[in-house]
C-alpha cells in the first residue's frame, strides 16, 4: 500500500521575481480562495500550525495540501528527469530554459491523511503494517487505487487554482516528470482523468541504423501509479509517438479489463493494420524495484 500513500508534487517556477514577490508576499492569505477552488474535494480546514507568510496548509479528513514558497532558485537536481528528457530539452526548449533560469517557485504537495508527511513516514517505518487496514483507515491513511487516482485529480485542481493566482513560466508535474506552460497544463488538467498527463514519455536507447532510420524505446514515467509497474516500449524503428500511443492503449486496456496482461499475452490497438505487441514482465531492473512491463 505504501506506493498509494506517496505525495504528489507540482512545482510552479517563475522568472519574474518582482511580480512573484508582490503576488505571494503572504502565502497564507490565499488559503480562503484555495478552499473555495477545491470545495468539491472538501470540506477543508486550515492547518494553523503550518501556515506562515511562506507556507500554507489545508486538510480534509483524509487529504492534505501544502504549499511552500521558494524565494531562491530550487536545486536543479529536483528537475533532473525533466532536463535529461530529449523530448523536453529539444522539443520544449523555452520551458527547459525557464526551469534552469527560474528565480522563484511554489512547491505544491498533495498527501493522504490530515497531517502532512505522516503517511509516508508511517509507511517507511512499518507502522501501517502493524495497524492493518482498519487501523490505518481510522486515522485517515487508507488509500485504495480509486482514492489514489482521486488525489491525482485533486493535485490537478490545486495546481490550476494556483496558476490562476499567478501564471508561472513553467509547470513541473512531478508524478510523470513532465513540464508544461501554464495554459497547456490548465488544458490537459481540465480534461479530468488524463492518461497523457499521468504517463510521461521518455526516450531511451536511440540508435541510428545503416538505412538512416532511428531505433528508440519509450518509457512511460508515472504509469506505475496506475497499474503498479512502469510500462516500457522496447526500442523500435517506428516513430516514438506510435510506441507511446501503444503504451497508452496498453494502460487503458488493462484498466478496462481490470487486470494486467500476463507474461506473453499480446494486444493491438483497434485501428486497421495495428502492430501486435507482446507483453513481457521484468522484475530484475535495479532502478525499478516494483518491476516493469515491456
N, C-alpha and C positions, 0 to 999 in steps of 0.2 A: 504493500500500500504506500510505501514511502515516496515513490515517484509521483503519486497523485497529490502529495502534500507539498510539492515544491512550489515556491513562489514564482509567479510570472512577473517579469520585469520589462519595462519600457523606458527608454531614455530619450528625452527630447533635448536636442542640442541647439544652441543659439549662438550666432555670430555677433549680434548687436548687443554689447554689454549694457549700454546706457538704457535702451528700451527695456531690456530684461530687468535691470535693477529697479527701474521705476514701476514696472508692472507687478513685480513679485517682491516688493520691499518687505511685506509681511505676509508670508505664505499662509498663515493661519486664517487670514481674513477671507480666503476664498472657500473655506470649509462649507459654508451655507450653500453656496452655488453648486459645489460638488455634490452635496447630498441631494439637492433638487435634481441635478442632471442624472443621478443614479437611483432615483426614487423607486424605479421598478425592481431593483435588486435589494432594496432595504426592507424594513426601516434601519436608519443609521444613527449611531450616537458618536459623539466626539471623544477621541482618546485624549482627554485633557492633559494627562501627564506627558504625553508625547509631543504636543503642539508647542511651537515656538515661531519666531519670525522666519526661520529657515526650514521648518518641518511641519507636516500636517498629517494627522491620522484620524480615520473614521473606521467604525466597525459595526457589523451586524452580529446576530447570534452565532454565525458560523463563518464569517468572512472579515477580512481587514484590508484596508487600503492605506498605504503610507506614501508620502511624497517628501523628497529631500531636495532642497535647493543647493546646487553646487556653484559657488561663486568664483571658482577657478576651473581650468580645463580638467576634465576627468582623465584618468590614466588611460592611455590608448590600448593597453593590453586587454581592457574590457571589450574592445571592439575588434579583437584580433581576427575572429572568424569572418567578420564583415570585410575587413581590409585585406584579407587573404583570398577573398572570393573574386575570381576574374570577371564574373558576370556583373559585379558591383564596381570593381576598380576600373574596368574598361567600359562598362555599359552605363554606369551611373556616376560618372566622374565628378560632377558637381556635388553630389551627395557625399561621396567619399571625401572630397575636399572639405566639405562642411564639417564632417566628423573630425578630421585631422586638425582643422583650424578653429574649432569652436572655442568660445570664451566662457560660456555659461551653460548650465544643464539642469534639468529636472529629472530625477530618478523616481519612477512610479513602481511600486511593488504591490501585488495583489496576492494575499495569502489566505490560508484557511485557519479558522479559529479566531477568537476575539483578540488574542494577544499576539502582536507581530513577532515572528521568529520562533514562537513556542512550538509550533507544529513540527518544523524541521528539526529543531533541537531535540524534541522528544523522539522523533523517528530515528535520528542518528544515535541516540542514547539507548534505544531499545525499549523505551518506556511504553510505546504504543503496543508492542507485542505483549507486554505484561498486562496492560489494561484490557486488551481484546476489543472487538468491535463495539460492544455495548458500552464499555468504559470510555472509549475514545469518542463515541457519539455523545456521551453525557457531557463532555467538555467541549463539544463543537468541533472535533477534529476528524470525524468520519467523513471520508470523501470518496464517493463512488466515481466511476468514469463519467457518469452523467453530471455529477456535481463539478467534477474537474473541468468538463467542457463548458458548463455554465459559467465557471470562473474565467474561462477564456473570453467569453462574451462580456463579462464584467470588466476585464482588463481592457478590451477594445473600447468600451464605453467610457472608461475613466480617461484613457488617452485622448479620445475625441473631445471630451469635456475640457481637458487642459489645452488642447490645440485651439479651442475656441477662445480661451483666455488670452493666448498669445501664440501665433503660428510659429513653430520652430523652423530652423534651417533644415533639419533632418529628423526623422523618427527612426530610432533603432528598436525594432520589435525583436527582443532577445530570444523568445521561445523558439523561433525558427531562423534566427540570425539573418534577418532581412532589414533593409533600410528603405525608407520611403520619403518623399516630400510630404508636406502637411496635407495638401489636397488629395494626393494619391492614397495616403493612409486612410483619410476620412472616407474615401470612396470604397476601398476594399473592406474597411471595418464596418461600413454601413450595410454591407451585404449579409450581415449576420454570421452564421457558421460558415466559414470560408476555408476550404482546403488549401487554396493557393497561399493564404496568409499563414497557415499552420505548417506548411511543408515547403521550406525554402530550398530552392535548387542550388547545389554547389558542385561545380565540375571538378573532375579529377582524372588523372591518367591520360591526359591529352597526348596523342601520338600522331605525327604526320606520316602517312603511308606513301609508298612509292608512286601511287597513282594520283597523289595530291589531296586525297580525302583525309579527314581527321577522325581519329577514333578516340572517343571520350566517354567517360561514365558520369553518372549523376547521383549524388547523394541527396536525399530529401531530409534536410535538417529539421527536426521537430516532429517528424512523422511518428517517432517513438511515443509521443504523448497521446497519440490517437489509437494506435494498435499495439503498443507495447515494445516494439523494436523499430529501429531505424530501417527504412526501405532504401535500398541502393540498386541502381540500374547499372549492370556491368558495362564496361567500355564497348561502344558500338559505333559503326560508321554512319548511322542515321543521325539526323540533326538532334542536338541535345534537347531541344524543345519537345521533340516527339518522344524521347525517352522520359522526359519529365511528365508529359501528359499520360504516359502509360503508368507511371508511378501513381499519379493522382487517381487514375482509373482503378488501380490495384487497391489503394486505400479505400476508395468509395465502395468498391465491390465487396471487400472483406467486411466493411461496416454494414453493408446492406444484407449480407447473409448471416451476420452475427458470429463469424468465426474467421480465423486466419487460414488461408490456403495451406495445405500440408506440403511438406517437402516433396518436390517432384510434380506437383499439380501444375496445370497450365491454365492460362486465361488469355483473352484478347479483347480489345475494345470492340464496340459494336459496329464500327464503320467497315465498309467493304474493304477486303484485302488487308485487314488489320494484321499486324505482326503477332504471332502467337509467342508468348513468353512463358518460360518455365521458372517456377519458384524454387529457390534453394535456401534452406535455413542454415545460418552460420552462427556459431557460438564461441569462436576461437579468435575474436578480434579484440586485442588488449584495450584499444581505445573505446570499445563499445561493450561494457560489461553486461548489458542485457541482451547482447547479440544483435543480429540483423537479418533481414530477408533481402535476397537479391534475385 
